[in-house]
Amino acid sequence: MDPGVKDAFRNSGISHVLALSGLHVGMIAVLVRHIVPPFVPFRKVWHLLLLWSYIGIVGFPVSAVRAALMLTIWWVNPYSKQHTFNLDVVMLAFLILVSYNPRNLTDVGFQLSFCAVTSILFFQPSWRYNDNYSRTPQQWFWVCISAQIGVLPLTLYYFGTFPTYFLIANLLITPVLLPLTLYIGVALLMMALIFPQGCFVLATPLHYLFEVQFWIVEKVNELPFSVITF
């Protein structure tokens, strides 16, 4: 990817849109939960197989593995419907990843991922995975603020910048445009395997979704004092 595009997304505070973050894994989990019919035997096993197949296809990035571990713990927990994600789940995923590879501690993606989710759960303890990806604007607002608080020390340390309009960019892209892009992209990949001649039906709207996101990022970066450099 063009370094300029990466810089534009980072300066807008939405670089997680380009990364295989926990947000993407959560959306894939929602898809997995809906495509496996309720009458299928061992439904949770199929959920886990499909979820971890996706993690394997994308190369086991540490941020995605963290999210998949948390979802796995959530799905196998018999009391998951009564309990929200909590810091115990985060710490268990943390210990598993560090025990498997202590070098994860020095990985920037690992640090950003855990700081973001820990901050969200600390400031928004009622935040939880749900099968419909449905959130109110108020919930998205506070989750964006919480995540930014968690990653702020790291972004200042590693990149020396602060995205002034991160909230605007996130609220414009994350709740609707990102899931549409991901789900149409998955459908396009499936169509390419089954009926490649019809791919243009999905490729065209996917192209315009990307264009809209790039346009939003460009406009956010054009705002005065869009990035504060330290």
N, C-alpha and C positions, 0 to 999 in steps of 0.2 A: 504494500500500500504506500502511496505517496506520503513522504514524511510531512508535507505541508498539511495533508488531510488529518493526520494523527495529531499534529500540533493544534489545528483548529478545534478538533473535538476536545482535546485536553484543556485548551484555553477556555472552552465553553463549559467545562465541568462535567462533560458527559463522555469521557473516554471509556467508561464502562460499557457503553453501547457497542464499541468496537471490540472489546475483549470478550472472552467466553466467561462471563461472570456468573455469579449466583442467580442474577436476574434471568438470564437466558435459560439456565438449568430449571428454574422454577416454572418458566413458561413451557418448556419441554415436558416437565412433570405433569402439568395440567393437561397437555395433549395426550400423554401416555395414559392418564387416568380416564380419559374419555374414549379412547379408541379401543380399549379392552372392554368388551361387554361384561355386564355384571354376572351373567350366567356362566362365564368361562371358569373352569376349575382352577384353583390355585391362582386367583387373580392377582394377588399381591406379588407372587413370584414373577408373573409376567410383567408387572409394573417395574420391578427391580431389574429384570433382564433387559427390558427396552431402555430404561433410564441409563444403565451402565453401558449398554451397547453404544448409546449416543456419546457418553463420556469417552469410551474407547475410540470411537470414530474421530473425535476431535483431538485426540492425542493426550488425554489425561492431564490437561492444564490444572495447576494446583487450585485455582479459584473455583473451577467447575467441580473438581473432586471434593472440595470442602462442602459445597452445596449438596452434592449427591450423597455424601456421608450423612449430612444432617437430615436429608429427606429419607434416607434408608432407616435411620434411627426412628424417625417420625412414623414411617409406615409400619415398622415391625412392633412398635409400641402399642400394646392393647388398649392403653388409655389415651391415645393420641387425640381422640375426639373431645376429651374433656380438658386437655392440657395444651397450652400454647408452646411454641418453641421457647426455650429458656437458655440461660447461660451454661447450664449443665451439658446440654446437647452440643453447644459450641465448643466447650472445653474438651468433651470426649472426641469430637472430630479433630480438634487441635492436637491432642495427645496421640491419636492414631497417626496423623500425618507426620508429626515430628518423630515419633518412634520409628516409623517406616524410613524416613529420610531426614536426619537432623539438619541437613543443608537447606531444607525448606524455610528455616528461620531467617535465612539471608535473602530469600526470594522476595522481590518487591511486590509481586502479585499476591503472594501468600500474606504478606503483612497488610496490604491494603484491603484484601478480602476479609480477613478476620477483624481488622479494626472497624470496617464498615458495618459488618453484621453485628458485632458486639455493641457498637454504639447504637444501632437501631433497636436492639433488644433492651438495652439499658434505658433509653429514653422513651421507647414505645413497647413496653412489655406485653401489650395485647396484640402486637403484630404477629400474624401467623400465616402459614401457607393455606390457601384455599383452592378448591378445585375449579373455581370460575374466574380466577384472576381479577376479581371484582374489588375495587377500592373506591372510596369516596375521594373527591378532590382534597378534602382536609387531611385524609390519611396520607395521600401522596405528598402533600406539602410538608408534613412533619417528618415523614420518613426521609425525604430529601435533605431536610435540615439535619436530622440525626446522623445520617450517613456522612454528610460533609464535615460535621464536627469530629467524627471518628477518624477520618482520613486526612484532616487538615494538617496535623503535625508532620505526617509523612510527605504530603505533597509539597509543603514548604521546604522540607529537608532535601528531598530528592530533586524537585523541579524548580523550587524557588519562586513559584507563582501562585496566585490566588485568583480563581475565576469569579469575578464579581457577580456575574449574571447566571451562575450555575442553576439557580432555582428556576429561572425563566426557561432555560434550555431543557432542563429535566422535565418540567411540567408540560412542555410542548411536545416532547418526543417520547418519553418513557411510557406513559400510560396507554397510548393508542398506537402511535406510529411504529414503535419498536415491536410490539406483539404482532401487528399486521405484517410487518416485514418478515419476521421470523416464521410465522405460520404459512405465509404464501411461499416463502423460500423452501420450506420443508415439502409443501405440496408440489412445488416445481420439481424438486429432486425426485419425488415419487413418480410424477408424470413423465420425467425424462427416462425412467426405467420401463414404464408401461406403454406410454404413447408419446414418443418424442416429437412427433409431428404437431402435436397440439400445445407444445411448450410456450408458444408465443402468447397464448391466452393468459398465462400467468406471468410470463416474463415482462410483458408490457406494464401492467400495474406495479410490479415489483420495481421496475426501473423508475417509475415516477415517484414511488415511495422513497427511494433513495435520493432522488432529486430534491424532494421536499425537505428531507432531513438535512441534506447538504446546504440548502438555501437557508434554513433556520439557523444552522451553525454559522454560516457566513454572515447573516444579519446580526446575530448576537455578538460576533467578533468585531463588527463594525461599530457597535455602540461605544460611546466614550468611556474610557477607563474600564474596558472589558476585562483586562488582565492587570493585576497589581504584581509587579516584580520586586522580589526582595533580594 
